Amino acid sequence: MPTHMHTTTTAMTDTPTDPLARLRLMQLVSPTLPIGAFTYSQGLEWAIEAGWVRDADSTADWLAGLLGDGLAGCELPVLIRLYRAVETDDLPEIERWGRFLFASRESRELRMEEKQRARALITLLNDLGIERVARWRETLAHCQAAPFAVAAVHWGIGLQDCLLGYTWGWLENQVAAAIKLVPLGQTEGQRLQLALAADIPAAVDKAMQLDDNDIGSAAPALAIASARHETQYTRLFRS
């Protein structure tokens, strides 16, 4: 971790999300949102090819590991800081944390995914009337979490709900990929999603407690799987 960062703990205070804002969140995390989320497996396809993931139990282990070691330790704490920076129109902080998250992606595929999904989300949100994303395009372009934070603040989605929704969207996409690739039955996939969703509140709580200097990912298997997926002979997903 860079040694120059200040140590700050994010206070666990939050503005309640009103009913319309909750509906906006559902739209933002919907798999029908046209940003191409369904085209990415984030290394899962190679993990299955390699035999690391074989069935529902090993899929659950894989995803639980990514949730606890990846999202809770890095992606969600960065999203918190992006959200706070958007609230105060602090473009240097948005740039800083967007670049930090981009730099945390160990493979070319994962970095490409961040850029592509950020670009698609910026375009969509501008079309939906959030003009600020177009003005801030270059600042937001490093990771999808940055325009996501802008949308959450713009629509009055509370921070905790923002984190819960973001993580739910990740889980839903990963389970959908596993249903196709493992393969899992639809009901088995729903059981898996139900079980793993129970771990999301704790992951969000962990993320909200982390100081700046404690932020970081510890998911080497994801880095290996994603890098190997770049040259996988046959594949359904882009990453």
Rosetta blueprint (number, residue, H / E / L):
1 M L
2 P L
3 T L
4 H L
5 M L
6 H L
7 T L
8 T L
9 T E
10 T L
11 A L
12 M L
13 T L
14 D L
15 T L
16 P L
17 T L
18 D L
19 P H
20 L H
21 A H
22 R H
23 L H
24 R H
25 L H
26 M H
27 Q H
28 L H
29 V H
30 S L
31 P L
32 T L
33 L L
34 P L
35 I L
36 G L
37 A H
38 F H
39 T H
40 Y L
41 S L
42 Q L
43 G L
44 L H
45 E H
46 W H
47 A H
48 I H
49 E H
50 A L
51 G L
52 W L
53 V L
54 R L
55 D L
56 A H
57 D H
58 S H
59 T H
60 A H
61 D H
62 W H
63 L H
64 A H
65 G H
66 L H
67 L H
68 G H
69 D H
70 G H
71 L H
72 A H
73 G H
74 C H
75 E H
76 L H
77 P H
78 V H
79 L H
80 I H
81 R H
82 L H
83 Y H
84 R H
85 A H
86 V H
87 E H
88 T L
89 D L
90 D L
91 L H
92 P H
93 E H
94 I H
95 E H
96 R H
97 W H
98 G H
99 R H
100 F H
101 L H
102 F H
103 A H
104 S L
105 R L
106 E L
107 S L
108 R H
109 E H
110 L H
111 R H
112 M H
113 E H
114 E H
115 K H
116 Q H
117 R H
118 A H
119 R H
120 A H
121 L H
122 I H
123 T H
124 L H
125 L H
126 N H
127 D H
128 L L
129 G L
130 I L
131 E L
132 R H
133 V H
134 A H
135 R H
136 W L
137 R H
138 E H
139 T H
140 L H
141 A L
142 H L
143 C L
144 Q L
145 A H
146 A H
147 P H
148 F H
149 A H
150 V H
151 A H
152 A H
153 V H
154 H H
155 W L
156 G L
157 I L
158 G L
159 L H
160 Q H
161 D H
162 C H
163 L H
164 L H
165 G H
166 Y H
167 T H
168 W H
169 G H
170 W H
171 L H
172 E H
173 N H
174 Q H
175 V H
176 A H
177 A H
178 A H
179 I H
180 K H
181 L H
182 V L
183 P L
184 L L
185 G L
186 Q H
187 T H
188 E H
189 G H
190 Q H
191 R H
192 L H
193 Q H
194 L H
195 A H
196 L H
197 A H
198 A L
199 D L
200 I H
201 P H
202 A H
203 A H
204 V H
205 D H
206 K H
207 A H
208 M H
209 Q H
210 L L
211 D E
212 D H
213 N H
214 D H
215 I L
216 G L
217 S L
218 A L
219 A L
220 P H
221 A H
222 L H
223 A H
224 I H
225 A H
226 S H
227 A H
228 R H
229 H H
230 E L
231 T L
232 Q L
233 Y L
234 T L
235 R L
236 L L
237 F L
238 R L
239 S L
